[in-house]
Structures are given as C-alpha cells and as structure tokens.
Amino acid sequence: MKIPVIESIREIGGSRRVWFVDIWGVMHNGRDAFPEASAATRAFREQGGVVILLSNSPRPSPDLQAQLRLIGVPDDAYDATVSSGDLTRHELAKHKGARVFHLGPERDLPIFHEADVTLTGPEDAELVVCSGLFDDQVETPEDYVDLLTSLAARDVLMICANPDHKVESGNRLIYCAGALAAAYESLGGNVVYAGKPHQPVYDLAFETASKIAGARGVTISKSDVLAIGDGAKTDIIGAGAFGVPSVFVASKLHAPDESVGLLDAAHLEGLFAEEPSPPIAATHGLRW
C-alpha cells in the first residue's frame, strides 16, 4: 500500500461535487483558523462544489458556526455544517421527560436548548450526555473513574456527543468525550455515539449536501463525495465505512514525533495498514 503525499487538493478533489471536511485539525486548531484551508474550500465552492463541514463538535450547528466566526473561519468557506451536537439533539428527542446528567463543560449546554429533559446530578440521572471533560485543560479520563463506575453500576445509558478521543488545541492535545465514553464501555457501560465514524452523521451530511445540490438542479451520489480529515479512527474509518474516499490531513493526532505534518511512507503504511479503506492521499494541510 502506497499512499501518495500531495501538496494541493485540486488534482484529487477538484473534480468532485461534494466535500465532507473535518473542522478541528483541518480548518483550525481550536484557537486559530488555517487561512489556506478556508481558501481551498472557498475555491472549490466557487467552481460549483458543495462543502459540508462535518464535525464531532458537541455544539449544535448555530453555535458551532458562531464559534467558527470567532476563530476566523469565514461563512463563505462552507455551505453547511453537520455536527455531533445536531445528532445528540436528535437522540435526546427519543428520551422526552428524562432526567439527564450532563457530563461536560458549561459551554456545551446549548445541546439541551428546548429539549424536553430535566438536567440533574449523576445520582438521579436516567441518562448521561457526555460532551467532554469538565476541564479539558488539566483533567484526564483517570479523573472520572469513580463517577463512571457508579453510573455503569446503575446501567445508565450514555450518549457520547463527541466521539473524538483527542483533538489539537493550539500546540497541545486535549481529551474529548470519546475518551470518557471508551472508559465507560470498559466498565460495562452502554454508549450511543453521535458522530464520526458512525453512519448516522454521514447520512445526515449526505442528506444536507443532496438538498443543497438539488436546489442547484444537481443530483449527487456517493461517488461525487470526498471526505477530508485528520482523524484516522474517525474521519478515515468513517468515510470508508460510508463508502466514500478520503484524504488524510497530518496533524499532531498522528504525527510520529513532534514535527507536525511529517508524512513518510513508513508512517503512513503503519497508520493505515489494517484499514480496509485507507485514504487515497495524504497532505500536510488542506490547500488548493
């Protein structure tokens, strides 16, 4: 298996009609936007392409888009967003009237806006929505063992509102809800994942892209879609399972050392050796 390393997305992705683009690690690093990435998605849109920013962010789309503006990702860099937060709200609708414990920071509370649930403490909860660690700057999953053990003992269902295990934040990596969900499962807990690499979020992204393309008089199929992301276990596996090709963007998530973006053949081969649908290319960053 040889995965080519490309400098420009235009040759591989320019002829597609739809891009599913990850946000963290591709469009920004959690603090600063990547101008070349926005320029690439804008150029693709200008030639008629549809860009769906597909994120494991626990924020519903309106709040996610507000965050993108603050970081510096402009509105004209994409057509629509689809997030784990959107799917979490869909899952919450299946549990009307439930007592819910929110495991995560206060900034993620918009998930519950107008939801027919009651927020409560862990001891009274019928359902847990995990959007992350309370303080991801200092905490690790080990800090939650006692809490997760007590919830698992009562067989409380968890909805994981961000399946990522880690993301890049500035120049460091921080833990996400997916790491807590994995720990919960190891303790016998039951988890529903709202996001990549699971199919429902791709179904929603494809439906959204189809509506946008349809309004332009264009019908799309999966063969028209290219996924772009930096998560080997989320973006790349998820795209392959959904049946669309992907391009891997190097980031600190999978860099073999402290040199961000180092992509040698041996590293790529080792990273995707067990994957049935490896990426069709890899790149140091999304550039047109």
N, C-alpha and C positions, 0 to 999 in steps of 0.2 A: 504494500500500500504506500503510495507516494502522494502526499497532499501538497499541491503547489502553493507557494507563498507569493501573493500578489501585492502590488502597491496601489492599484486602482481597482475599484469595484465595477468600473464602467464596462469592461470587457465581459465579465461573467454575469453581472447583474443588470446591465443597461437594457438588455432586450426583454427582460421580464416585465410583467404588468403590475405586479404587487410585491412589495417588500414587507415582511414582518421584522421589525427592528427592535431589538432589546434596548433598554434605556441605560440602566446603570452599567458602566464599563464600556458602553458604545457611544451614547450621546453625551454622557457626563460621568464624572467620577464621584458623584454625591455632593460635590461642592462647586465644581467649575465645569461649565459646558465645554465640549470639544467643537470649536468652530468648523473644523474641516468635515466633521460628521454631519452637522446641520447643512453645510454647503452641499454635501453629497446627496442627502435626501431631498433638498430643495431642487437640485439639478434633475434628479430622477422625476420629481413631480412636474417640473417644467416641460418635460418631454411626454407627459401624459400618464406617468406611473402613479400608483396609489401607495402611500406609505402609512402603515399601521404601526404605531409604537406599541409593542406588546410587552407588558411589564409584569413582574411579580410584586410590584408595589402594592401594599395593603390599602392604599388610598383609592377611593372611587375616582373615576376619570375627571370630574370637575376639579377636585382638589389636586390630583396629580398634574393636571395641565397648569394650574396656578403655580405649583412648585416648579415646573419646567420653566415658566417665565422668569421666576425669581433667580433660578440658576443661570439662565441665559440661553435656553433653547427656544427659539422663536416659533410663533404659531405657524408660520408658513413652511416649517421644516417637516410637517406631517399633516395627514388628512384626519386621523382619528387616533385615539388611544383606547386600548383594552387592557384592563388591569386585574390583578388578583382581588383587589378591593371590589370591583364590579361583580365578580363571581361570588365573593363572600356575601355580598348583599343578597344575591340570588339564593344562596344556601340558607341564609337567615330566614328568608321568606317561608322556608319549609318548617320552621320551628316557631310559629307565631305563639306569643304568650310565654315563651320560655324564660327561665331565669338564667342569665348569661354572665359568666365571668370573663372580663377582658384581660387577657394576659398580653400586655404590650404598653408602649408609651402613650401618653395622652394625645399626642399629635395624630394618632390613628383613630380617634373617636368618631370622625365623620363616617366611618363604616356603619355606625349604628343610627345615623340620622334618619328619622322617620321609620325606623324598623320597629315592628311590633314585638319587642322583647323588653325585659327588665334587667338592667345591669345590677349585679350583686357580687358579693365576695365569693371566694373559692369554696367555702364550706357549704354554701346554699345553692351552688350552681348546678343546673341540669345540663349545661352546655358550656364549653370553653371556646372562645375565639382567640387564637394566638396570632398576633400581628408582629411579635418581636419580643426582645428583652425590654425590661423597664428602662434600663440604662445601658445601651449597647456600646457605650464608650469605655466602660470599665467591667461589665459583667460578662460571664461565660455561661454555657449551659450547666456547668457543675454547680452554679449558684442556685439552681432550680430543682435539684434532685428531690428534696423533701416535698416541695409543693407538687411536683409532677407525680411523685409516688402516692401521695394522698388522693389526688384526683383519679389516678389509674385504679386505685383500690376501690373506688366507688363506681368505676366503669363509666366515667363522664366522657361523652364524645367531644373530640376536639376538631374544630375547623381551623386549618392552617391557612392564614390569609397571606402568606408569603413563603412559598416552598424553597426559596433560596436558603442555603446553609450559611454562606458568607457573601458579602459584597465589598467592593472597594469604596472607601470613604476617604477622600483626599489621598494621602500617601500611606494608608493603612487598611487592613481588612477588619471588618466587624462581623459579629454573628447576627444571624437573622432567624426568623420564626421557624424556618425549615430545620434548623439545628435542634430547636426545642421539640419540634414535632417528632424528629427521629429519636430523640431521647425518650419521649413519651411512649412511642411504639416499642422501644426496647424494654420498657417497664410493663408492657402489656396493654397500653392504652390504644384506643381506636381513633384513627385520624382520617378526616376528609380533607384532601388537598385542593385548594382553589388557585390553580395557576400552573405554569410550566413545570415539568414536562407533560402534564396530564392533558388529555384530549379536550375536555370541555372548553378550556380557554382558547384553544386553536379553532374549535368550532365557532366560537363567538367572534374571533378575529376574522375568520373567513367569511362569516355572515356579514360582518361590518364592511369588509372590503367589497363583497359582492354588491351590496346596496350602493356604495359609492360608485363603483364601476358601472352598475346598471343605470344609474342616473345620467351617465355619460353615453349610454347606449352600447355598453360593452359587457359581454358575458365572460366570466373568468372560470378557470378550472384550477385544480391544484398544480398543474404543470406550469401555470403562469406565476407561481409564488416562489420567492426566495426568502429564506429566514437568515437573519444576521444577528449573531450574539456571541457573548464571551463565556457563557456557562456551558461547559462540556456536558454536565449532568442535567441541565435544564434546557437551554436553547438548542443544543445539537441533538441530544436524545429526543427531545420533544418534537422537533421538526421531522426527524427521521421516522418516528412512530406515526406522525400525522401524514407522512407521505410526500413531504416537500424537501428539496435540497437546502443545504445551509452553508454559510461561510463563517468560519471561526475567527473572532477578533481577539488577539492576545491581550491579556491584562494580568494584573497581579494574582488573579484567582488561580492561574495555572502556569505562571512563569516558572521555569526551572531554577531560577535564582533571583537575586534582587534586581536583575536587569529586566525591567518591564518590556515585554514585547519580543523577547528573544525566542525565535522560532526556528530551531534547527530541525532537520529531518528526523533525527533520532527522537527528539522530544515529542514531535507530532505523532510519530508512529507509536510511541509508547502510550501517549494520551488517548489515542483512539483505536488501539489495537483490538479491543474487544467489542467495538461498536459495529453493529450490522449496517448502519448508515452513517459513515464518517462524513465530515464536511467535504465539499468539493473543492474548497480552497481555504487558505488561512491568510490573515493580514495583520499588520501591526496596528492598524486603525482604519476606521471607515473613511475613505477618501474617494472622491470622484475621479 
